[in-house]
Amino acid sequence: MKNLLITTIILLSSVTAFAAKDDILIADFEQSNYGSWFISGKAFGASPAHGALPGQMTVKGYLGDCLVNSFTEGDASTGRLISPPFTIKRDYINFLIGGGYHPDQTCIQLTIDDKPVKTATGMNMELLTWHTWDVSKHIDKTARIEIIDKHTGGWGHINIDHIYQSDKPKLTGENMYVAKAMANVKRFIPQVKNDPHRPVYHFASPAMWMNDINGPIHHDGWYHIFYQHNPYGDQWGHMHWGHARSRDLVNWQHLPIGLAPSLSKGEEHCFSGCTWLDEKGTPIIFYTSIGHELPEQWAAIGDENLLNWRKPKQNPFLEMSDHGDTFIKDWRDPFIFEHGDRTFMVLGGKLEPADGGEAAATIYEAENGSLLDWTYKGIIFRHPDKNLRSLECPNFFPLQDKHVMLDSPYGPVEYFVGDFNAQTYKFDATSKGLIDHSGDYYATNIMYGPKERCILLGWIRGFKPDQGWNGVMAIPRIMTIDKAGNIIQQPAAEMKQLRTEKQNRNLVQASDSSKTVMKKAGKTFEITTTLDPGSAEKCILQLCSNADGSDAMDIVYTPGKLTVAGTAVPLDLQKGEKIDLHIFVDRTVLEVFINNGKHVVTEVIYTDPNSNAVIFRSENGRAALRDFTLYQLKPADFSLSHYN
């Protein structure tokens, strides 16, 4: 018994010895002056700043009321702020940092024996984000913190706050920029979780901004998507590649951010692109790198799980000079396709007047299976509208016995169906139309899944700012071509798994009247029905409506057109002809598939969270809804395990 007691005491002592020690604050800058810190120059003023200084954009992300801000007298001022000496007693030093990206000029340094052993700089933004130094090999050494501003041009300032020693790093991972981005997103996840306007079965980033869907690929049983992502705000900027994967296109697992700009290489944004496998089966991301004098096309090579990416020394694999005398404005968004045993890439942009001046897609051919060597082959497609600003996000791919070109021309996404000649590198379009009649659906990308399904993905935009999130992915759509050369789109069948309660109305008739179809349909549902205009001059289906219909998502038929929340779709019906509707509502998102997917309209609409009725109206005649079925849809699962 005595031996057991001694053993227990020893074990308890060991646990206590290895318990995490308290953090040690170096400075939080909440006092009315800098205390015993040494100040030189004018940049830091005489005391910590209360947020932004005159002439500065809004500063965010600092703790408490004050921070170090070297914008005193603007970017032209310089100076240095040096801490009193302290002893390093913990494995890590964490701090918040913002301001300009100028290594060794706008920076914070840890110095030992008057020599810098650690340094960090800002990222050209006024949002302060966490940074971590591993100082475990410097334990018990005497050190100082130096905050330096000696840059006099743009972004010539630095913001610092809350410096402390800890046995816990604020950031972990090999790529500090990815870790920093994910840490900032994580800060805002609780804020957006209970937003009543945030869709619950449409994929969205965990928080902050998302736009174009990038690099979708079906790999080892997983559907992977990447997306344009600003982890530092809910508006466009600081473009990274977010990443997620799914087994079923409905429920998604958020993965670590795939790409972050390589600021040390002059890269400010990682714009849109695609993902492909080289001859060895290695996944490669192809994207447009922005921040250089002209756009460049870069690659990133992934591991077998598509989780870790490195940018090879061959970057850029394409640059403007590869076109000879041809200059392409807004040259971006690489997209790869195969034809026989050959591999091609298209990019979008705008030609110079001397070359025709059209918005156009250029084409390149891979020289070998590494997919890092490409040769420019000419202009594959010139847009027929010569006044078009540019051609964004060109997707060119085989479908059935044809080839399809999708483009996002700063308006509704278009499609062209036709034939590709691999000998002349030309695409001859024989039919065209709109993928979606609304500008709220934009920046498409495609991938092939099992059974060679052609899966269309797109970004839904138009949400209100300052919510901590912005943008979602549309419901995945399966694309086919009908005999007339029209693109047909159907929601992926996997969406049916979200169905819960089902309600039916075989027939709802209205004759110069209003009929409540359902009083409490909620805000997340799916409807299939047939609209029979009958003799009515106007019939209206109102979704998420209040009692009098003044606040609702309206679908209106008048002779010659169907108008979905203000977006008109030409629809000339013959006498007795009806309109098939397949509708998805997800709080603020409305997606309407018309006549079995021949037309689609996507809209972002804000209605009162308490408005949840479905109403049917007719004017000057009789109209009906036939075979009306409404399914309540449960939220999809979006795993955040990599952010926890």
N, C-alpha and C positions, 0 to 999 in steps of 0.2 A: 504493500500500500504506500509506504514511504517512497519507494522508487517511482511509482506511478505519479505521485504528487510532484516529485522533482522533475519528471519528464514533462508534465503539464505546464509547470512554471517556465521551463526552458522554451517550450513551444510557444507559449503566450508572449514571452520576451522576444522571440524571433519575429512573430507577427507584428508586434509593436515596432520593432527596429526597422522593418521593411515597409511600414505604412507610409503612405504619401505624406510628405511634409507640407506645411502651409506655404502658400505663395508669398513671395517677397516683392512688395511694390517698390519700383525704382522711381517712378514719377507718374502722377495722374493729371498734373497741370491744372488743378482746380483752385490753386491759390491766386491771390491778387498780383503775384509777381513770380519770377523764376527762382526765387530763393537763392541758393548757393550755386546755381548754374552760371557759368561764365558766358557772357554775351559779347559778340563783336559784330560790327556792321549794323545796318538798319532793317534788314529783312524780317527779323523776328520781333521787332518792337521791344517795348520795355516789359511786357507782360503777356501771358497767354491770351489768345483771341477767343471771343464769344461767338464762334461760328465763322461765317464768311466776313471778309473785310471789304471795304468800298471797292467797287468795280469787279468783284469776284463772283463767279457763279455760286449757287447754293452748295454749301458744304454739308455732307451727311456722313453718318456712320461713326462719329466720335461718341465717347461716353461722357455723361455728366454735362456740365455747362461750358467747359473750355477745352482748348487744344492748342498745340503748337501750330502756327500758320505763318509761313514766311512771305505771305503776299502783301505785307506792309509796304505801301508805296508802289504796289504792283509787281509785275514779274521782273522789272529792271533792278530791283533792290537785291543786295547780296548780304550774306552774314553767316555766322556760325554760332551754335549753341552747344556748350560742352558741360557735361555733368560733373559733379564731384566724383572722386574715385570711390569704387565699391568693390566688394569681394564677391566673386561668382560662387554661389552656394547651391544652385539648382542646375538641372541638365538642360533647361531651355530658357530662352528669353523670348517672350511674346510681346507684340505691340501692334497698334493700328497705324496704318500708313496710307497716305494718298498724295495727290499732287502730280508733278511732272515726271516723265520717264527720261531721266538724264543721268545714267550711271556715273557715280563719282562726282556729280555736280549738284544734283538735288537728291540728297541721300541721307540715310542714317547709317552710322558705322559703330562697330564695337572695336575699341582700340585697347591693346595690351602692350605695355612698354612703348607707347606712342606709335604703334604700328597697327593699321586696320587688319582685323582677323575675320570680320564679318561685315557685310554691307547689304543694303537694300535700297531700292528706289521706288518711286510711284509708278502709276500706269496711265498717266495723262487723264486722270479723272478726279473729281472732287469728293468721291465717295471713299471713305477710309475703310480698308479691309485688313483682316488679321494677317500677320506675318510671323514666322517662327524661326529662330536661330537655334541650332543644336550646339550647345556650348559645353557638352559633357566632358570634352578633353581639356577644358580650361578651368575645371573646378579648383577652387581656393586661390585662383589668380586674381590680382587686382586689375580692374578694368575701368574704362570710362565709356560713356555714350556720347558720340558727336553727331549733331544734326547740322547738315551743311547745305547751304544754298549759294552757289557761285555761278548760276546760269542766268543770263540776262534777257533771253529770248522767250518765245512762247512756252507756256507751261514751266516757266522758270521759278517754281516755288515748290515747297514740300509741306505736307501736313502730317503731324505725328500726335499720337495720344496713347495713354495708358500702357506704359512700359513696365513689365514685371517679370520676375524670375519664377519658374514653376518646374515641377517634375512632370507636368503634362503639356505636351505641345498643342497649340491651337490648330496647327496644320500638320498633316502627315502625308506621306506619299513622295514618290520620286520627282514628280512634276509639280513644282511649287505653284505654278500658275493655274494648273487644274485644281489643285487642292484649295487654293485661295478662292477660285470661282465657286467651287462646290460649297465651301464654308459660308460664302455670302448668300447663296441660294438657300441654304439650310436655315439661315436667320429668318427668312421670310415665309417659310412653309407654314408655321402656325397662323400667320396673318391671313393667308388665302384659304385655309382649310374650310372655313365656315362661311365663305362669301356666297350669298344666295344666288348670285348671278353667274357663278363659275360653273361651267358644264361638268357633269359627273360621269358621262360615259364616252365623251370625246377625249382623246389623248391630249394632254397639255404638259408643259414643263412643270417640275415640282413647284416652281415659283418664278417670277420675273418674266422677261420677254422671250417669245419664240416666234419664228417666221418660217421660211422655206423648209420643206421636208427635203433632206439630203441623203444621198447614198443608201437607199433602201436595198436590202439584199436578204434572200432566204438562204441560210447557211447552217448546216448541221441541225436541222429541225427547228431552228429559230427564225422568226421574222425580225430583222434588225432595221431600225430607222435611226437616222441622225437628223438633226434639225438646227437651223440657225438660232442662236441662243445668246441673249445678253444676260449674263448672270449678275450684272451689277445694276439693273434697272428694269422697269416695265415699259420702256420705250426702246426703239432701235439704237444699237451702239455696241461697240466692243464684241464683234461677232466671234463666237465660239461655235463648236459643234456639240450640242447635246446628244445624248444617246439613250436608246431604250430597246428592249427586245420583248417578243411575245411568242407564245406557242400558237395563238389562235386569232391574231389581229384585233382582239377586243380587250383582253387583260394584259397589262404591260408591266415590265420590271424596269424601273429607272436604273441606268448604269452610270458609271463615272463618265464625266464629260470627256468626249473623245479628242477634241482639238482645242487648243488655246493659242492665240497669236504668239509668235516668237518675236517678242519685242526687241531682243538683242540682235535680230537679223533684219530689222526694219519692217517687220510685219505688224500691222495694226488690226487687221481683220482676217478671219478665215471665212471667205465667202462660199457660195454654194458649189455643189459638185456631186460626185457619184462614188460608188464603191464597186470594185471588181476584183476577181481572183487572177493572179498571174499564172504562168504555165506550171508552177510548182504548187498551186493551190493557196498561195499566200495572199491574204486580203490586203488591198491597197486602196486608200482614199485618194481621190483626185479632186482638187479644189482650186479656186482662184484666190491667190494671195494678194492682199491689198495693203498699201502703205509705201510701196516703192514708187519710183517716178511713173511707171506704167504698170498695169496689171500683169501678174505673172501666174503661171499655172504650176502648182506644187503638188507633191505627193506625200503621203504618210503611210508607213508600212505597219501592219498590225500583227498581233499574235494570233494563235489559232482560235482564241475565244473572242476576238475583236474587242478586247478590253484595253490593251496598251498599244500606243501608237508612237512611232518615231519618224522624224522627218529626215530622209536620206540626203547625203551630200550632193546628189544629182540635181537637187532643186536649184533653180526652176527647171522643170523638164520641158517647158515651152515658154518662150517669151516673144515679144512683139517682133523682134528682128527675124524670127523664123519665117515670117511672111514675105520677106524680100521688100518690095516697094509698097505692099498693101498695108494700110493702117486701118485698124478696127477700133472704133470708139466703144467704150463700155464692154470690152472683150472679157467675157466671163462665163461661168457655169458649165464646166465640162460634163459631158454625158457620153458614155461608152455603149456601143452595140456591136454585135458580131454578124457577119454575113459569110456563110460558108466557113472556111477556115481562116478568115481574115478578121482583124479587130480594128474598129474605127472609133473615132471620137468626134463629137460636134461641140462647138461653142457658139454662143450668141453675141451679137453686137450690132454696130451701125457702121456702114461703109462710108468712106469719104465721097464727096460729090464726083470726083474724078473716076471713081470706081462704080458709079451708079447711084450712090447715096442712099441705098435701101437699108432698112433693118434686115439683117441676114444671119445665116448660120454658116460657119466655116467648118471644113472637114479635114481630118488628119488620120493617118494610118500608122498603126504600130509596126515598128521595124523588126521586133522580136518579141518573144514571150515574156520578157521582163516587164513590159508595159511602161518602161521609163524612157524609151526612145521613140519619138514620133516624127512624122514628116507631114508638112502642110500639103494638102492636095487641091485646095481651091474653095470655091463657094458652092455649097450643096443646095442652098435654098435662099432665094430672095423674096422677101415679103411683098405681096402685090400692092400694099398701101405704102406709097413712097413718103408719106407724111408721118409715118410711124416713128416715134422717138427712138426706139431700140427694140431688140428682141431678147427677152430675158428667159432664162430657164428652158432652153430648147431640149425637148425629149424626142429622140428619133429612134424608132424601134420597129421590128417586124411584128405584125399582128395578122393572123390567118394567112392569106396569100398576098397581103399588101404591106406597105410600110406607112407609118404614121408619124407626123411631126406635130408635137404640141408646143405652143409658145405662149409666154405670158407677156403681152405687149402693153404693160402699164394699164390694163383694163381687163375685161373678161377673157379667160383663157380660151384660146382658139385651137382647133384641130384641122389638119390637112391630111387627107388620105390619098395615096397614090403609089407610084412605083420607083424603086431605087435602082440605078444603073451603077454597078460597082466598077465598071470599066471607065466611065466618064465622071464618076463621083457626083452625079446629079440626081436630084429627086424631082419627079414630075407629079404634081398634085392633080388629082382628078375630081376631088370633092372636098368640101370644107364646111365648117360649122363651129358652134361654140360648145366647149366642154361644160361650161356653166354660164348661165346668162347674167350672173351677178358678179360684180367686182369684189365682193366679199370672199370669193373663192379664188385662190391665186397660187402661183409658184408650184407647179405640179412636179411629181416624180413617179416613176413606175418601177415595179419589180415583178418577176415571175415566181409564182409559188408552185406547190405541188400540182400535178395535172396540167402544168403549163398555163395556169390562170394568169392573165395579165392584170395586175393589181394597180389601180391608180390611187395615188395619195396626193393630198393637197392641203394647203394652209388656209384656215379661216381667219380673216382679219376684220377689224371694224369695232373692236371692243373699246370701252372707255378707259382713259389713262388713270394712273394713280390708284390702282387696285392691288398692286403687288404682283400682278400676273397680267399677261396679254397674249392672246393668240392660242388657237387649238388646231389640231389636225382634224380634217373632215373624216367622215365615215369612209373606210376603205371601200373602193368601188371596183367591180369586175367589168372590164371593158371587152366589148366585141364589136364587130362591124356587120351591119345588115347588108342585104343585097343591093340597096341603093347607095351604099358607100357612107352611111351615117354611123357615127360612133354611138353605141348603145351602152349605157352604164346601169349597173344594178348594185345595190348595197350588198356587201359580202354576206353570204348566208350565215356566217358565224355570229352576226349580230342577233340572231334569233335566241341565242342562249340567255340574253338579258331580259327576255319576256317573262312577266309574272302574271298578274291578274289580266284576264281577257274580258272585254265587254263588246256585245254585238247589238246592232240595230239593222234589221233587214231593209227597212225603208224609212227615210225621213223626208217628208214632203213639206214644202213651203209655197204658199200662193199669196204673193204680196204681203208676206208676213215674216215673222222671226220665230224660229223654233230652237229651243234649247236641246241640243243633242245629248250633252252630259253636263251636269252641274259642277262636278268636281273631278275633272280629268287630270289635274295636277300639272306639273311642269316638265316631266320627263316621260315621254310616251312615243308610241309608234302607231300610225293609222294607215290602214288600207281601205280604200273606198272608190266608188265610181260616181263621178259628178255628172248628173243628167240635167243639162240646162233647160230642157223642155221648151216651153214658150216664153220663159222669162227673158227680159232685156238685160237683167243683171242678177247674178247670184253670188253670194258671199259666204265663204266658210271662215269662221273666226275662231282662232285658237288662243288659249291662255287669255281668255277674255273676261272683262268684268261684266256686271249684269246688263249694262246698256250697250255694250259693244264699243265703247269709246276708247278702250285700251285693250288692244288685241293684235295678234299676228293675222293679217288678212290675206286670204286667197280669193281673188275676185275674177269671175268670168264675165266678159262682155263680148259681143260678137266680134270675132277676129283675133282675140287675144285673151290669155290668162295672165293676170298680174299677181305676182307673189310678193307681198310686202313692198310694193312699189316698183318691182322689176317686171317689165312686160315681156311675155313670150308669145310671138306670133302663133296663132292657133286657129286656122280656118276650119270650122266643123261643117260637115254636110248635115242635112236635115236628119235628125234622129241620132246623130253621132254623139258619143259620150266621151268623158275624159277620165282615164284611170289615174289615180293619185296614190303615191306611197310616200308617207310623210314621217319625218323624224323631228321631234322637238326635244331639246336638251337645255332647259332654262332660257338662255339667251340665243341659242342656235336653232335655226330652222333649215332643214334640208328637204326639198320636195322633188321627188322623181315623178315625171309626167309621162303618161302613155308608155309604161314599161321601160322607162329610162331613155327615151328618145330625146327628152329635154330634162335638164336639172337646174334648179335654182337654190342657192344657198344664201341665207341672210342672217345677219346679227341684229337682233331686236330686243330691246329692253322693255319689259312689261312689269307691272306691279307684281311683286312676289305672291300676292294674295289673289290675283286674277287667274282663275284656272278652269273656266267653263269653256265648252265647245258649243258654238251657236251657228245656225244656218239660216240665211236670209235670202229672200228673192224679191225682185221688184218688177212690176208690170208683167206678171205672168207666173206660171207654175214651174218649179224646179224641184229636183230631188237628189238625195244622196242614197245610193243603193249599196247594199252589202257593206255597211259601215262597221269596221272592226277596230277597236282601240286596245292596244297592249300597254300596260304599265311597264316601264323599263327600269330595272334596278341599276345602281351604279356599277361601272366596271371596276376591276381591281387594279390599282396602280401602286406597285410595291416600291417603297422608299428605303429598302434595306441598305443600299449603298450610301444613303444620306444619313443613316442613323449611326 
